[in-house]
């Protein structure tokens, strides 16, 4: 039984339930297509990390995000 853990940095806005469903479905399909596993045997866990709980280059993600230019979208 494959157990897949996906760790994501919590975002603003957070992932929607629909996005999480799509992520679970896509990951399950990957396990079925690549490893030949049965979909009902694939377990997918989504672990969303708070930005204060991780960092890069000695700086917390909270500080990195504050220093990043605004997304023009």
C-alpha angles and dihedrals in degrees: 000000000000115000111195120190118196115194115200132177109243109252137203107261093031123229112281122236087250092055090050091050090051091048091051092046094047093047091048091051089051091055091047094047098039104035101023092238124157111254092230089059096055117097118194122192122191113204113189113200123209111238091239089060099063139033147176130225094005092306128106118242089242091062093041091054093049090052094047118099115253116272108252093214 
